[in-house]
Amino acid sequence: MPPDVTAELSLLYGAYALMMKPFKSYEDMTAEDYTAIGLKCGLEVHQQLLTTRKLFCRCPAGRYGSDYDAEILRHMRPTLSELGEYDGTALMEKKTRKNIHYRLHRDTVCTYDIDDTPPFFPDPYAIDIALELSLQLGLGIVSEIHIARKQYLDGSIPAGFQRTAIIGVTGSIPYLDRRIGITQLSIEEDSCREVSDIGHDRIYLTDRLGMPLIEVVTDPDMRTPQELAEVCQVIRWLCRSTGKVRTGYGAARQDVNVSVEGGTRIEIKGVPQITRIPLLVYNEAMRQCALLHIRDTLKQRGITKDTLNCTTHDVTRAVYRTPYGPIRTAVDLGHRVKCVTLHGFAELLNYTTQEHTIFAKEFSDRVRVIACLTELPNMVHSDTASEQLSVRDWKGIRKRTQAGDNDALILVWGDEADTTTACQEIIIRATEATIGVPNDTRQAHKDGTTGFERVLPGAERMYPDTDLPPITIDADRLEGIRSQLSTPPWDRQDRYRTLNVPKESIAPLSASPRANLFETLIDELKIDPVFAAVVLMQRFKCFSRDGLHPEQLTDQQIQSVFAALAQNKLTRRGVVRAFRWHLLATRHNQDGAIDIADVAADLAEKLYSQDELNFMITQTLEQSRTIEFPDSGAHHRFVIGIVMREVGSVVESATVLRLIEDAMRSHQPQDNQEEVA
């Protein structure tokens, strides 16, 4: 293990000394701990908009499928920015020499998507949704929308760039006892869906390409992983409250920006679920602290960027007879085995950087992504002792490379070009280790750790689009949108708490398209807020689990059933039964001709007088005499179930219970006399 430098770190970077080995576990970290390491977090929330067409063409949006009618192959190359500079990410992608395969379906793609024709004017409805959300976020709206191009050479967009535009800037949202700054809201086109990325071949489906989405960027105002997740949920609820965004897995994705004191901003790309954010942030903070520790350990050993010494050797002959499977297979295929000697790096490659992750993975990720040696394991290193190669093999390699005991060795294998790239990237990553935390965009893994995806893009990748003119935001158009803004979900939630709406329904209801209907039910029809919320949120959710489709019900249909409740034509049970019967009837009658008003009327058609209820209860009691019950409670429940099944839609349960209890008491003496006889 590296020498203990905690005392030095406490003087230089007391902030991250708190997370030095042994690391605090995720569960043990507190808000004070994150403050001590100087954690800063920000969000970039991407949300697909619910439009019928794509943003810059007339192709339909929201149609997904794995079938395709054609496939095209492209190779990406970087271009100069307006200032004559190349973006670092673009140069990195050039090294990969990827073959990009696009699978096209005639129903979801056109010549614009593959950059063979100019764009149409952006979908005005998508612009209106972006303006609405900008106003809800308190952003200052730009006077003109200027379309820009954002370079993407990973192949996710066939044109090599994404069209994007800023709609609003500088706003805020409430969170606890403070406000979170919103930097900007942009509208842009979505990218392709990745099918696979193996070796030098990357395959995409283009059905998602070009769909409109917004990007909400926050200030780095969050100080703990939990705060970040909660703020992300606030933004998500706001988007959903409009009823104009897509839902489901992948419809909303967020990029998470993380840094600690002494580190740098790292972007964790494309986190699909909010619940995964806290652990990802913890591991990234842990990783940055570990990398700062490694940097200072190297400095203590006299290794800096200027004094770093790395050498590369072909060691194929030295490992020609090794029994280690991956290298043995590579040699049999005629591939090369190369070794990079990192002078002075001994024992550092095994240093823990994230949960279940060591420093060596930083090198393995670079080799996988940039050199395209994607079959794992793609490297071995000397700090693993004899876990892969034997002690004899390592001695032979050290002798051939003239490496000392304080040096670390990394072996890679593959064809000549890929191993050359791999060795170059290992040296680049070792150089970055002497500086601290490199500027990365990282992948979010399911276990809560992150992996290298690409170099963090810079401003050089942005430049104006010359195909579309600026779009003026008309004052009347903006005022029309402003006049129809709904109540923000955070204000709705405050009111729902005063109405005693069940806690689990408050947030979903505040962001539901049914929120305005809920207000109508409780304000105009005087429906109990708790019952209305339970039906709209919980009962409808149960219907969905049963394979029914409550989203097909219109607000007018729902209101008509609740109106029957308000007029005492239906009970609460009758309301739920009316919805279920209507949905069942609609499912079996595909032409959709079933009217929910008719269903509710059928349930309420027969109103029972008290005499009729007493007669029904008496008959049920007589019939139950032939049944043996374990106790009187079971007998009571049986009678209630039989009667309520018949009358529960139009008679309140409290009334039925009272009449049954009276009837059972009046029959009790007769029962006792029969037992005595």
C-alpha positions, 0 to 999 in steps of 0.5 A: 500500500502507498505510504500514509500521507494523511498528515500532508493531505490534511494540510494541503487538502483537508477537505478530502482527507475525510474520505481517505482509506479506509473510506466511509461507507455510503450509509455512514456518510453525513451532510457534514462529511460531504461539506468537509470534502467540498462536494458540489453537484449539478444537474442536466435533466433531459426530458422528451416532449410529447409531440406527434412529429420530430423536431426538425422534420415531419417524421412521427415521434414515439414509434419504437421498434427493432425492425429495420429496412436498410443499414448505412455505414459512416465514419466520423471525422472532427471539424474545426470550430469558428476559432480554428480549434478542435474539440478534445472529445472529437479528437478522442473519437477519431482515435477509435476508428469506429465503423458506425452502422445505422439501422433505418426503418422507413416509417421513422426516418427520412433524409434529414435524419441522415443529413442528406437534406436541410432541416424544416423549421422546428415544430412550433408545438415543441417550442411552445412546450419549452416556453411553458416550462421556461416560464414555470422555472422563472427563466428569462425568455430569449427574444430570439431563438438561435439554432446552434450545432453541438458536435457529437462524433460518437456516432449517436447522431449521423450528421455528427452534430446535434441542433440545439437552442437556448430558450430561457436563462437564469431562473430558480425553483424552491427546495426546502428552505432555499431556492435552487438556481436554474442556469438555462433551458434548451430545446434539442433533438434526441440521439439514436438508440445504441444497439451494441458497441463491440470492437471497432463496430458501433450499431444504432437504431434511428427510431428515436433520432430527432425527437424533441426534448428539453434540457434543464441545467441547474446551478451547482447548488446541491451539497449532498447526493440526496439533495441532488436526487430530490431536486431532480424529482422536483424538476421531473414533477414539474415537467410531468405536471404539464401533461406534455412530456413523454413518460416511461423508461428512457423518456427522461434522462439526467446527466449529473455533474460532480466535483470535490475540493481540489478535483474538477467537474465530472459529468456522469452521463445518461442516468435513467433513474433518479434512485440511482443518483445518490450512490453514483454521486458518492462513488464519484466523490470517493473516486476524486478523493482517491485520485487526489490521494494518488497524485500526492503519493506520486508527488511524494515519490518525486513523480510529477508531470515533468518527471514522469517516465513511461516506456513501452515494450513488445513482450510477446516472446516473453509470454509466449508460453504463458498458460493465462487464457486471454494472452495465450489465445491472443498469441495463438491468433498472431496478435501482439502483447505489449507492456507499458512500464510506469516507473514509480507506480508500484502498488498504486494500481490496486488502490481503491477508487470506488466501491469494488473498483481499483485504480487499474480500472481507470486504465482498463476503461481507456483501453476499452473505449479508445483502443477498442479492446472491448473483450474483458479482461483487456489488460493485466498489471503487476500489482496483482502478483501471480493472480493471472501470470505466474511469478516466473512470467513477471520476472521474465517481463521485468528482465526484458523491460529492465523494470525495477521493483518500484515500477508497475507493469501493464500488459495489453494484447491485440493487433498492432494498431490497437495495442499501439493506441492502448499503450499511448492511452495508458501513458496519457492516463498515467500523466493525468494521474500526476495532475489529479482528476482528469476531465471525463464524461463517465458512464453510470453503471448499475452497481452505482460505480462509474466508468470512462466514456469520453473526454469532457467536451469543451466550448469548441464543439458549439457553433452556429447553424447556418441552415435556419434563421433566428426565430423571434418570440412574439410577445402575444405568443408568450403572453398566451402561454403565460395566461394558461400556466397551471399551478406549479406542483410545489404549490399544489403539494402545499395545498394537498398537505392541508387537505390531508391527501395521503402522503404517497399520493401528494407528489404524483397527484401534483404532477398528474394531468388529472391535477386540474380535475382534482381541483374541480372535484373538490371545489365544485362537486365538494368531493372528499379530497382524500377519496378523490386522491385515492381514486385518481392515484391509487385505484387507477394505478391498481386498474393499470396493474390489472391490464386496464387502461384508466388513461383512456378515461376523459376528465368529463367521464370521470367528473360525471361519475363523481357527480353521481356521488355528489348527488347521492346516486352512487356510493364511494364503492359504486364510483370505483365499481363504475370505473372498473366495469366501464374499463372492463366493458371497453376492453371486451368491446373494442369499438369503444361504444360503452358510455360510462354514464350508462354504466353509472346509471345502471348501478344507480338504477335501483334505489333501496328503501329501508324496508327492502334492505331489512328484507334482504338482510333477513333473507340472507340471515335465514340462508346463512343458518345452513352454514357452519361458521367458526365464530359469530365474527365470521358469520357477521362478515359473511352476511355483510359481504353478501349484502354489500355485493348487491347494494354497495354501489348505492347504499353507504356501508355504514347504513348497511352495517347498522341494519345488519347489526340490528337484525342480528341482535333481533334474531339472537334470542330466537337462535338461543331458544332453538339451541336450548330446545 
